[in-house]
Structure formats: structure tokens, C-alpha cells
Amino acid sequence: MQADLPDLSGRLALVTGASRGIGYFIARHMAAAGAHVIAVARTVGGLEELDDEIRAAGGSATLVPLDLADMAGIDRLGGSIHERWGKLDILVANAAVLGVIAPLGHVEAKVFDKVMSINVTSQWRLIRSVDPLLRLSEAGRAILLSSGAAHSARAFWGPYAASKAAVEALARSWADETKNSPLRINCVDPGATRTAMRAQAVPGEDPQTLPHPSEIALRILALASPDLTRTGQIYQARHDRWLTYRMPE
């Protein structure tokens, strides 16, 4: 897949976790490609910096300070988008938390519950909130960020790995439900990337050996293209390849 910017002129994109890392650069690239970006994150300062960058490049954005632990806030978000724009063309569900890297028996219940709440429950609430809006688009696109941890299930990564496996299951079910519509839904495994979460997970790693999040975000952008035909699959961004699931008969 080429990392050229697709033409997203006139399209409306919602990006969560947009104040830093991969989400920040996805939002920037989408605005550069012509989309109006609804940027969602907890950190107001990061959102304002993003807005400055987007406006300086001639793009436009709407900032939404929102903690995805606020489930009612996620519900209201869909209603607000409908009232203002009437539909949504692109969803990028990027926000997530790592939790801790520890043996399963050592993980505190409150940590496990937070990982599942932010990484799984809030994603379902987000899907439920914007699914009707994406169906109103002539070429709705949903991109859910996953992780290789969902498949490797490495020691000490249990809560995070389980949460990302759940996200992939949600995405695949949603894709199968909508396979006869224009809506295309895929997951992305970004691979090891130079982000704060990666540094938290692997503190001894040299970040300069990893790709910059801007590079990974640029590759992910192609999944938002109206020309995309794939659905219910995983794009491994660092390796630029697709992992294809067999859809149910």
C-alpha cells in the first residue's frame, strides 16, 4: 500500500486519542488530505497544539475534550455530530491505555477494570454512538486500532492483549453486519512505534530504532479512502501488509 495521502476533501473524520502519538498524526494527515477532523482527547493542551498545526497548514478541526471513561459523553458525541453535520464519514478509534506489564495474578482489579473500560467498553459505546452516522455516508470508513499483542499474547501483557483481542472481535462482527453496505471496517496493528505507550511498555528500548508515529499514521490513512474495498481485516502498518480473516459463511 502506498503512503500517499488519499483525497478526503469534504469528508468528516472523528479521531480519538488525537492529542499525541499515532492519533495526533492521523488527525494532522487527515486534515492535510482535506477532511474536517473532530479531534477527541482528554488533554486540552495537546488538542490545542494539534489545532494550531492543522490551521497553519490550511486545514480545519473541531476539538472535543473528552475522557473516554465518560460513557454518557460518548453517547452525547454521536448526537452532537448528527445535529451539526448530519453524518460521519470516517471513524478512527485510536485511544487506549496500556495498564501494567505484570503477571496476571499481580494485576490489581482496578487496573484491569480500567483497561477493559477504556479499551473495550468505550469502543463499543463509540461504535454504538456513530454507527448510524457512518451508515449515512456514501463511503463510511471505520478504523479501529489494535495491536500485535492481541495475537502474540506475550507473558505479562494479559490485560492489554485481551482488550485488543476483544476490539478485533467487535470490529469483525461489525464488519460482517455491514458487509452489504458501503461501510468498510478494519483494524490496524501499528507495530512497535516511537510513542509514549511503547516507552512505558518497553522502557529499555532505544526509541530511535522504531518508526516515528507520523510514518505509521500516514500508512493508516489509506484505510480511510472512499476507494477501499476491504472489510473485516487487519492492516499491519509497520510491515505494510494485510492479515485476512475468513468471514463467516
N, C-alpha and C positions, 0 to 999 in steps of 0.2 A: 504494500500500500504506500502510495506517495504521501509525503508530509506537506503537500501544498495546501493552502487554505481553500476550502470549498466555498462556493458562493452562498452566503447565508443572508443576503440582502433582504430586508423586510421581515426577517423571522424573529420570533421571540423565544429567548432561551433562559431557563431557570437553572442556576448553578449553585449548589450548596457547598459549604466549606470553601467559599470563594475568597477568604481573606489571606490565604497563604498557600504555599505548596502547589500541587498539581491543579487544584481548583482555581487558584488565583490566575494561573497562566491559561487555563482553559477559558476562563471568563475574558481575559485580555485578547486571546486569539479569536474568540467568537465575535467580540466587538469589532476587531480589525477586519473580520470577514463579512461584516455588515449587519450582524444581529444586534438587537437591543437586548441587553443582558439584565436579568433580575438576579442580583448577586446577594446570596444569603450566607450569613456567618454570625458568630457570636461577637467577634472582635470588631468594634466600630472603627478603630484606627486603621486596621488592615483594609476594611471596606473603603474608607475614605482615600487611602493611598491607591487602591485599585481604580476608584472613580477618577482620580486625578490622571492616572496613566491612560485610561480609556479616553477621557475627554481631550487630553493632549494629543492623542493620535486621531482625533476626529470622530470617535465613537460615542455611544450613549449607553447609560446604565441606570437602573433603579436599585438603590441599596435597601436591603431588608435585614436589619439587625435582629436575629432570631436564634435562640438556643433550641436545638432540635429535641431537647428534653421537654420542651413546651409542646405537648401533643395537640392541645387546643389551638395553639398558634399555627401549627402546620395545617390544621383544618381550615383556619381562617385565611391562610395564604391562598389556597385554591379559590376561595370565594372572592378575595380581593382581585386576583388575576382575572377572573371571569367578569367582574364588574368593570374593570378598567380596559381590558383588551379583548375579552370575549372568547379567547382560545389560548393555547400554548403550543408552540411548535417543537421545542426541544427541552428535555429534562436531563440534567447531569447530576445524579445523586452521588456526590463525592464525599461528603462529610462523614467522618468516622473517628473512633477513638481506639487506641491500642489496648488499654487496660494495663496489665502487667505481664512480663515474661517470667513465668514461675510454674512449678509443678502444680497440677490441678488441685491437689489436696491442700496446697498452701494459698490458693486464691481466696480472698475474702469475698463473702457473699455480696457485699455492696459493690465491689469492683466488678464481679461477674454480672450483676444485675445492670450496672451502668453500661457495660459493653453491649449487652443484649438490647437494652433500651435504645441506645443511640444507633447502633449498627444494624439492628433488625427491626424493632418495633417502629422506630421513627421512619424507616424506609418504607414500611408497609403503609403507615399513615400518609406519607408523601405520595406514594402510588395512588392510594385511595382518593387523595385530595385533587390530584392533577389528571388522573386517567380520563375523566370526561372532557377535560380541556384539550388533551392531546388527541383525542378521537375527533375533535372538531377541526383539527389541522388537516390539510390535504396531504401532508407528509410528516406526521408526527414521529419524533425520534426520542427514545429513552436510552440513556447510557448510565449503567449502574457500576460503580467502582467496586471491584472485588480484589482478590489477592491470590498469589500462588499458595499462600498458607491454607487456603480452602482445600487444596488437593494434597499438599505435602504433609499436612497435619504433623508438623515437627514437634518434638518434645518441647514442653514449656510454653507453646503458643496456643494451647487449647481453647480458651475463650474467644480469642480473636479469630482463630481458624474456624471454629464452629459458627461464629457470627457471619463470616464471609461465605461459608458454605450455604447458610440459610439465605443470604442475599441472592446467591446464584439460583437457588431453588425457587425463590419468589419470582425472579426475572424470567426463568424458563417457563413457569406456569403462566405468567402474564403474557409472554410471547405466544404461547400456544393458544391462549384465549383470544388473541387478537391477530392470529396469523392470516385471517381472511380480510383484514382491514389494511389501510395504508400505514398503520402504526408499526414501526420496527423497533425492537427492544433487544439490547445486547449488553453483556457485561464486559468489563475491561480489567485485565490483570496488568497493572502498570509495570510490574517487576521492580527490582531494587532501584530506588531513585533517591536523589540527594534532597531529602526532606527532613523536617524536624521529627516526624514519627519514626523514620528509619534510624535516625541518630539515637532516639530513645530506645529503640528495639535492639540495635547493634552498636553500642557506644564505642567499641574499639575499632570500628571500621573507618578507613580513610574515605571521607566523602568525595574526594576528588576522583576516586575510581568509579564513581557512579554517574549516570547521565543526569543532567540538570532537569528539573521538572518542566521547564519550558519546552524542552525537546520531546519529552513524553506527551505533554499536553497537545503539542502540535500534531502528533500522530493520532491521538484520540479524536481530534476534531473531525476527521474524515467520517466518523460514525454518525455525525450529525447531518451529513449531506442528504438532501432530498433524493439523490440518486442511489443511495444504499438499498440493497435488496435483502441482505442477510437479517435474520432474526433468531433469537433464542440461542445465540452462540457467545463465545468468549474470544475477545481480541487480546492477544498477548503483546502489549505495546512495545516493550523493550526489544522483543525479538521480531516484531512486525509479522506476526503470523496468527492465524485463526485456529481455535480449538472448536471443532464442530460436534455438538451433541446430536444424537439421533432423536428427532422429535417423535412423540407418541403416534402410533397408527390411528 
